[in-house]
């Protein structure tokens, strides 16, 4: 392999157990494996979380459900994305629980007349204004589901808009108040809301007492904090015992080492010019693979525990790094693009700062075609 991603299965499992330990008794844990498990490999992560005691898995698309079932993963799947009408039959055959926010989805399910009632979760809007229905429309849809012989109201869901990006959680707490009021209103009308769930990684860490019936844990299960603000708020709130271990290391090999004279340009656009005789290593990764073009002349990689700076523009499939000060670098040397090597490390957060992004995007954008290799430790 020229490039691959090592995934520490034990880190995934330790993270999930650590996060679960702080939750109220009886709260279900549903780690998110959407987006190729945040870049960690859908099947690798799903199997790891299943072995660590996950109750459900959160996915975003039907192909993820097919992949998991084909791989023998039998945990309940909560599909958080929209399912096209023509795909609903297959989603139900795969045993997916569906989020609903359109009456037309229930119409289509009733027309299908499935043998087993569809497990549906109504998405109520509390202030994020993405998927979801306002309280009145959500209540009407819930009432329709309860009255349908083809469906079951398995849960009621919402999603926080501003729990990660600030240490002022007034808006998030107001969202929680609105959500609880909606659930209470259903109860007063004699409607069992099923599983009430709203908490993501940050809310699960900061407010375990408000996690209700299920948590949808995302980035933290992979060993990364949702944000610096979440880490600060957790420490201020006394969560000093929570240790998260990053599970992903992205590597490649050196495919050429060459000498470049002083005064030579490197790469497209002549954006870098050598000031001395330079030993240059060619790497077989680029922005197609998820190694962002914004890293040009900014980032560095690790070779044998030493930092080697990126020189010139990151290309579609090639990146150049300066190994003048890494004499051990040679053809086929292993290169760490993201992760630890010896005493040095390139974290997803540092990578994100170079690329002007966030840790979520950095790991999720590592190309799916790159092999994910499950390892213990």
Phi and psi in degrees as a GROMACS rama.xvg file:
@    title "Ramachandran Plot"
@    xaxis  label "Phi"
@    yaxis  label "Psi"
@TYPE xy
-88.8608  -31.8029  UNK-2
-146.61  144.484  UNK-3
-159.202  167.132  UNK-4
-121.418  119.834  UNK-5
-84.1214  132.597  UNK-6
-121.093  117.455  UNK-7
-80.5232  100.779  UNK-8
-62.9549  -38.2763  UNK-9
-65.1115  -32.2847  UNK-10
-67.2443  -43.3293  UNK-11
-57.2897  -45.5883  UNK-12
-69.521  -40.6305  UNK-13
-64.0044  -40.2565  UNK-14
-62.0706  -45.1662  UNK-15
-64.2025  -41.9051  UNK-16
-65.7936  -39.4022  UNK-17
-64.7895  -40.9473  UNK-18
-70.3834  -36.9384  UNK-19
-68.0911  -31.8775  UNK-20
-62.9962  -25.337  UNK-21
-89.7212  0.84061  UNK-22
-90.6311  158.224  UNK-23
-63.7759  152.411  UNK-24
-57.6556  135.251  UNK-25
91.1094  -12.9682  UNK-26
-70.4702  129.241  UNK-27
-78.8133  148.878  UNK-28
-115.42  120.332  UNK-29
-125.846  85.7344  UNK-30
-66.2649  145.468  UNK-31
-85.334  127.585  UNK-32
-118.489  16.7556  UNK-33
-65.8655  166.882  UNK-34
59.4758  43.3525  UNK-35
56.0334  41.1716  UNK-36
54.8804  52.3315  UNK-37
51.4218  39.6336  UNK-38
84.9838  -1.96383  UNK-39
-89.9987  -6.34012  UNK-40
102.726  113.593  UNK-41
-56.3457  -53.9434  UNK-42
-72.0271  -40.7079  UNK-43
-57.5654  -48.9522  UNK-44
-69.8615  -41.4687  UNK-45
-60.5948  -44.1331  UNK-46
-64.467  -39.5725  UNK-47
-63.9703  -46.2448  UNK-48
-67.4916  -37.1895  UNK-49
-60.8721  -43.1448  UNK-50
-67.6497  -25.1731  UNK-51
-88.5446  0.622091  UNK-52
103.351  15.1445  UNK-53
-59.6291  145.368  UNK-54
-90.4148  -35.2846  UNK-55
-145.876  171.365  UNK-56
-126.371  137.51  UNK-57
-95.6857  124.484  UNK-58
-122.24  170.986  UNK-59
-117.939  -19.0881  UNK-60
-144.16  157.135  UNK-61
-64.4543  -36.5341  UNK-62
-61.696  -30.4266  UNK-63
-66.1143  -38.9341  UNK-64
-62.9512  -45.5415  UNK-65
-60.2862  -43.7415  UNK-66
-61.7187  -44.7288  UNK-67
-66.4042  -43.8199  UNK-68
-65.3329  -40.105  UNK-69
-62.9119  -28.3523  UNK-70
-86.216  0.672496  UNK-71
87.4313  10.0878  UNK-72
-79.2918  121.06  UNK-73
-109.911  0.947632  UNK-74
-58.8748  149.709  UNK-75
-56.8961  140.568  UNK-76
-114.261  124.3  UNK-77
-101.767  112.018  UNK-78
-92.8093  109.006  UNK-79
-86.6179  -12.5651  UNK-80
-94.496  173.361  UNK-81
-76.3002  141.64  UNK-82
-109.71  125.682  UNK-83
-60.7054  148.5  UNK-84
-53.9885  -42.4096  UNK-85
-70.4576  -11.3103  UNK-86
-103.365  -1.70115  UNK-87
-62.22  -39.4692  UNK-88
-60.2037  -43.2689  UNK-89
-66.9803  -39.0992  UNK-90
-60.0933  -41.4699  UNK-91
-70.9643  -37.5306  UNK-92
-62.307  -32.535  UNK-93
-81.5574  -0.648629  UNK-94
78.2003  27.6034  UNK-95
-81.3367  137.013  UNK-96
-86.4151  135.372  UNK-97
-113.83  140.943  UNK-98
-83.4083  137.744  UNK-99
-128.49  140.32  UNK-100
-149.099  16.5171  UNK-101
-134.607  130.883  UNK-102
-62.3967  -28.5321  UNK-103
-61.9553  -30.4876  UNK-104
-63.8805  -44.0158  UNK-105
-65.5466  -38.7503  UNK-106
-56.2424  -46.4574  UNK-107
-65.9824  -39.0434  UNK-108
-65.6424  -42.068  UNK-109
-64.1872  -34.6126  UNK-110
-68.8983  -31.4534  UNK-111
-70.8602  -27.7556  UNK-112
51.9009  59.3677  UNK-113
-63.3228  148.838  UNK-114
-63.2894  -36.7234  UNK-115
-109.074  127.225  UNK-116
-54.5418  138.397  UNK-117
-68.824  136.458  UNK-118
-89.9342  110.169  UNK-119
-118.114  141.789  UNK-120
-118.379  118.833  UNK-121
-78.2823  131.589  UNK-122
-97.738  116.668  UNK-123
-103.714  136.588  UNK-124
-81.5623  125.409  UNK-125
-123.356  3.8344  UNK-126
137.476  4.45737  UNK-127
-92.8484  -27.2384  UNK-128
54.5936  48.2535  UNK-129
-114.004  -120.128  UNK-130
-62.013  155.332  UNK-131
125.773  162.534  UNK-132
-116.725  148.801  UNK-133
-61.5508  161.845  UNK-134
-52.7097  -43.1003  UNK-135
-66.0039  -46.7999  UNK-136
-67.4154  -36.484  UNK-137
-65.4936  -39.6532  UNK-138
-63.2971  -42.6389  UNK-139
-63.0762  -39.7368  UNK-140
-66.7599  -40.8754  UNK-141
-60.6862  -41.569  UNK-142
-63.9171  -39.3525  UNK-143
-63.0237  -42.5131  UNK-144
-63.6041  -45.0923  UNK-145
-60.0151  -34.1522  UNK-146
-86.5943  -0.471608  UNK-147
-94.4573  135.608  UNK-148
-77.1425  -7.70445  UNK-149
-103.094  1.17752  UNK-150
-147.624  159.322  UNK-151
-129.358  135.927  UNK-152
-78.6516  95.074  UNK-153
-83.2043  -20.4126  UNK-154
-176.067  169.977  UNK-155
-129.579  131.657  UNK-156
-129.921  157.623  UNK-157
-150.096  -175.865  UNK-158
-147.733  136.409  UNK-159
-71.8304  145.833  UNK-160
-100.958  -29.8768  UNK-161
-147.37  55.3544  UNK-162
-101.625  -21.6285  UNK-163
-92.6175  -33.4949  UNK-164
-92.4664  10.8518  UNK-165
-155.104  160.541  UNK-166
-99.4611  -0.948375  UNK-167
-98.5355  105.062  UNK-168
-101.918  26.2517  UNK-169
-60.4922  -43.088  UNK-170
-66.6654  -43.0116  UNK-171
-63.0271  -40.0467  UNK-172
-67.7981  -31.5095  UNK-173
-68.9492  -37.1757  UNK-174
-61.1989  -43.2285  UNK-175
-61.7329  -41.0747  UNK-176
-60.1379  -43.845  UNK-177
-64.143  -40.3089  UNK-178
-64.977  -45.4981  UNK-179
-64.7863  -36.5504  UNK-180
-63.5809  -39.3181  UNK-181
-63.946  -45.6728  UNK-182
-62.9765  -40.5384  UNK-183
-62.898  -39.1919  UNK-184
-62.6643  -41.3866  UNK-185
-60.0587  -45.1014  UNK-186
-60.8194  -40.1505  UNK-187
-66.587  -21.0648  UNK-188
-94.7503  7.36441  UNK-189
79.7346  19.5511  UNK-190
-105.16  123.117  UNK-191
-78.7672  116.795  UNK-192
-71.5471  -11.0284  UNK-193
70.8009  -140.418  UNK-194
-75.9514  121.832  UNK-195
-95.6439  121.631  UNK-196
-146.342  135.91  UNK-197
-147.115  -20.8938  UNK-198
-79.0463  128.02  UNK-199
-96.5383  -163.894  UNK-200
-57.4364  -52.344  UNK-201
-62.0421  -45.7096  UNK-202
-65.7123  -36.1175  UNK-203
-63.9247  -36.9811  UNK-204
-76.0838  -43.8517  UNK-205
-82.8382  -35.2694  UNK-206
-131.397  63.3121  UNK-207
-58.8743  -26.6786  UNK-208
-70.6489  -13.1739  UNK-209
-112.404  23.9852  UNK-210
-81.2996  -8.52785  UNK-211
59.6262  -128.938  UNK-212
-99.0239  -18.3448  UNK-213
-157.985  145.979  UNK-214
-117.998  141.862  UNK-215
-108.486  86.2439  UNK-216
-81.9022  131.445  UNK-217
-115.042  -103.265  UNK-218
-56.9701  -33.625  UNK-219
-67.5842  -28.2613  UNK-220
-64.9924  -20.5259  UNK-221
-96.6342  6.5256  UNK-222
91.1556  14.9071  UNK-223
-119.592  142.724  UNK-224
-78.2258  143.032  UNK-225
-57.4797  -32.1892  UNK-226
-169.498  167.053  UNK-227
-64.176  -36.1898  UNK-228
-64.0537  -37.6433  UNK-229
-65.2103  -41.8802  UNK-230
-61.2525  -45.9993  UNK-231
-61.3221  -46.6358  UNK-232
-63.2567  -36.5958  UNK-233
-66.2157  -42.6544  UNK-234
-65.1912  -42.3366  UNK-235
-65.7822  -28.1736  UNK-236
-88.8165  3.87207  UNK-237
93.447  8.07639  UNK-238
-87.0286  51.0118  UNK-239
-77.3262  -12.8949  UNK-240
-87.1277  -9.67639  UNK-241
-81.2197  115.68  UNK-242
-114.919  123.685  UNK-243
-111.186  136.311  UNK-244
-114.872  116.764  UNK-245
-56.6358  138.727  UNK-246
-106.926  -7.90511  UNK-247
-110.259  134.437  UNK-248
-131.681  121.434  UNK-249
-100.638  127.257  UNK-250
-130.336  163.44  UNK-251
-151.301  -177.273  UNK-252
-114.209  154.526  UNK-253
-75.8763  129.764  UNK-254
-106.674  -9.77522  UNK-255
-164.217  145.18  UNK-256
-124.973  130.974  UNK-257
-141.12  157.219  UNK-258
-97.4291  131.358  UNK-259
-121.108  125.473  UNK-260
-65.9822  162.804  UNK-261
-62.5622  144.92  UNK-262
85.8554  4.17317  UNK-263
-92.3304  146.149  UNK-264
-85.4715  151.05  UNK-265
-123.019  122.703  UNK-266
82.499  178.39  UNK-267
-61.0384  143.619  UNK-268
76.2236  -0.113342  UNK-269
50.6161  44.9367  UNK-270
-81.6514  -12.5429  UNK-271
-135.216  137.402  UNK-272
-127.479  129.809  UNK-273
-67.646  143.318  UNK-274
-104.738  -7.33947  UNK-275
-154.156  168.235  UNK-276
-58.8767  126.193  UNK-277
-121.922  136.418  UNK-278
-96.479  118.288  UNK-279
-114.453  134.038  UNK-280
-109.354  137.921  UNK-281
-102.222  128.662  UNK-282
-113.032  142.275  UNK-283
-89.9312  43.8576  UNK-284
-137.188  152.689  UNK-285
-158.552  -160.595  UNK-286
-69.1863  -22.9177  UNK-287
-61.8598  -34.8223  UNK-288
-80.1254  -12.3477  UNK-289
108.677  2.41573  UNK-290
-86.9453  98.3123  UNK-291
-56.9328  140.75  UNK-292
-64.6704  -23.7092  UNK-293
-66.6893  -8.15024  UNK-294
-82.2665  -6.36028  UNK-295
-54.6532  125.53  UNK-296
59.3333  18.7162  UNK-297
-125.331  -47.7787  UNK-298
-83.2181  175.231  UNK-299
-140.938  163.551  UNK-300
-119.921  173.586  UNK-301
-115.855  130.914  UNK-302
-132.709  118.828  UNK-303
52.6331  38.6374  UNK-304
77.6818  9.1438  UNK-305
-116.129  147.519  UNK-306
-84.9306  134.532  UNK-307
-126.901  116.347  UNK-308
-74.4987  146.294  UNK-309
-72.5914  133.235  UNK-310
-120.661  130.193  UNK-311
79.7499  -176.814  UNK-312
-79.0191  138.987  UNK-313
-66.1471  128.947  UNK-314
-95.1215  -178.898  UNK-315
-61.8598  -41.3526  UNK-316
-130.128  6.8194  UNK-317
-140.18  141.835  UNK-318
-134.22  143.59  UNK-319
-111.888  137.05  UNK-320
-132.822  150.555  UNK-321
-87.5292  115.03  UNK-322
-114.112  25.8816  UNK-323
-55.6256  -37.6365  UNK-324
-99.2265  16.1057  UNK-325
-125.121  76.2855  UNK-326
-61.1567  -22.1755  UNK-327
-77.5043  -12.857  UNK-328
-65.9383  130.825  UNK-329
-153.482  176.409  UNK-330
-53.3552  131.312  UNK-331
77.5368  1.45663  UNK-332
-57.4093  142.722  UNK-333
-79.1823  137.246  UNK-334
-120.999  131.365  UNK-335
-98.2278  114.459  UNK-336
-86.03  -33.4799  UNK-337
-150.518  122.423  UNK-338
127.338  -165.405  UNK-339
-104.303  147.696  UNK-340
-147.052  108.559  UNK-341
64.9775  -130.961  UNK-342
-88.4274  -1.617  UNK-343
-105.063  157.621  UNK-344
-153.442  145.596  UNK-345
-114.826  108.58  UNK-346
-84.1824  161.596  UNK-347
-61.9111  -31.5981  UNK-348
-69.0439  -41.5091  UNK-349
-67.1529  -43.8845  UNK-350
-54.6549  -45.7267  UNK-351
-64.0903  -38.0499  UNK-352
-65.1106  -36.4671  UNK-353
-65.0399  -40.4842  UNK-354
-89.7152  -2.7245  UNK-355
67.8711  42.7833  UNK-356
-138.404  -156.252  UNK-357
-128.578  161.07  UNK-358
-59.1427  -35.5883  UNK-359
-52.9746  -51.6522  UNK-360
-67.0576  -37.7131  UNK-361
-59.3479  -50.1219  UNK-362
-75.9091  -36.0897  UNK-363
-68.4927  -25.1428  UNK-364
-88.4872  -0.691419  UNK-365
-65.0844  123.007  UNK-366
-51.7656  135.169  UNK-367
-60.6542  -27.5714  UNK-368
-71.186  -17.9589  UNK-369
-72.4591  128.699  UNK-370
-60.8009  139.567  UNK-371
-103.478  124.192  UNK-372
-111.38  115.095  UNK-373
-75.1977  129.777  UNK-374
-135.526  153.941  UNK-375
-100.143  112.028  UNK-376
